[in-house]
């Protein structure tokens, strides 16, 4: 089976950003042990880990919530 069509979804799958049906299809395919996908999923996991571990988390300013709620109230 040519699984290259999945090359663009491994990271999205790992981050939980696929639609439930798509995620279920990818999960089912991977659980069947496709060597191509297992290998590329492993690489994607390393890339996601690297990106997430090297990003600073930021906390919004204290007044941000009230500004957002205020802008919603005005519309």
N, C-alpha and C positions, 0 to 999 in steps of 0.2 A: 504494500500500500504506500502510495506517495503522500506523505504527511506534511510536505512543505507548506501547504495552505494554512497550517497551524502556526507557522513561524511567528506571526504577528500577535498571537494571543497568549503565549506562555506567561509573560509578565502580567498581563491583565488578569489571567486566571489566578495567579499567585496572590495578586492584590485584591481579589474578590470583586473585580470590576466588570465581569462578564454577566450577561443576563442569566438567570438561573438555568434556563434550558441549555444555553451554550456551555455553561460551566459543567453541567451534568454530562454533556456529550464529551467534552474534553476529559473530564475525570474518568468516565467509563473507558475511553480509548487508552488513557494512560494506565489504568488498572489492568488492561489486557497485556501490558508489558511491551508495548511497541518500543524497540530499542532506539529508534530515531527520536521519538518524542521524549522518552525518559532521559536521554542524554541532553537534549535541548532544554528540557524543563529544569534539569540540574544546572545548566549554564544560566538560565534565566533566574533561577533562585539565587545564584551567586551574584548576579548583576543587581537584582532587587535588594539583596542584603547590603551590597556595597553602597548603593545609592542611599538607602535609608540610614545606614550607619554613619554616613558622612554628611548628613543634612542636619542643620541646626533646627531644633524645634523652636518655634516662636510663639510667644504668648501675646495675644492682642492687648492693646492698651486698655486700662480700666474703663474708660469712657466709650469704648467702641460699641459695646452692646447697647448702651442707651442711645447712641447716635443711630445705629441701625434700626432699632425699634422706633425711634422718633421719625426717621425717614419713611418707614412703612406707614406710620400713622398719618403722615402728611399726604400720602398718595391716595 
